[in-house]
Structure formats: C-alpha cells, structure tokens
C-alpha cells in the first residue's frame, strides 16, 4: 500500500489545502482527494508542483507500507 503524508506535512507547517491550491494552481478537488488519500493515480506535473512548493522529495510525500 502507498501512504501519502500530505495531511501530516501541511499540518506540521500550519498550511491549508487552500494555500496549496493558490500556490500551485492545482484543482481543489484533486488536492482534496490527494489529502484524504482517495486518489488512485497522480499526474507527474501535479506531484512535481506539490513537491516543489513544499520543498520536499517524492519519498517524503509518499511511502510504501506493508
């Protein structure tokens, strides 16, 4: 299973999904689904925009868990 840490990262930085929407231009519904781990696929440009804005690597955002 793949675990997304977006909610934890935003919480630690006291950011909201709305902040991410404004900064990246990614659709709110898309980010809501990523945040709540309901997404089944993600576009590379979306992933890149999130990681660049948060200044993190992909491995910090996503993790494979057993």
N, C-alpha and C positions, 0 to 999 in steps of 0.2 A: 504494500500500500504506500502511496505517496502522501506525505503530510505537508501542508502549506503553513508557514509560520507568519503570514501576513498580519493576522489579527494580533498576534503577540508583539510583532515588531512595531506596528502602529501604536499599540497600547503603551509600550515602553517609551516611545518617542512623543507620546501625547498628541498624536496626529489622528485625523479622522479620514474616512474614505473620501469625503468631500474635498479634503486638501489634496489627496492623490489625484482625484478627478481634475481639479483645477490645474495642477502642475503638469499632468501628463496628457490630458485630453482624451484619456480612455473613457469609454462609455461607463456611466454609473452602474448600470445593471451588470455589466461584465465584471467590474471590480467588486460589486456586492457578492456575486457568485464565487469569485476567487476568495474573497474574505471569509465567506461561510463554508468554503471547501465543497461547493456543489458543482464546480466546473469539472468537465471530463476531458477537456483539451484546452490548450492555450497557444495563442499565436506568438511566434518568436518576437515580433515587434512589441507586443504587449509586455511580455516578460522582460525584454530589454529596457523598456521605458520605466517599469516598476523598479528594477534593479538600479538603474542609473539615478533615478530620483532619490531612492533610499540609500544610495552609495553602498550597496552590498553585492555579493556574488550570488549566483543562482543557488549554490549549495546552502547559503544562509536562508534563502526563501523557501526552498523545497528540500525535503529529506525522504529517503526511502526507509520505511519502518516495517518491521516484521509483524 
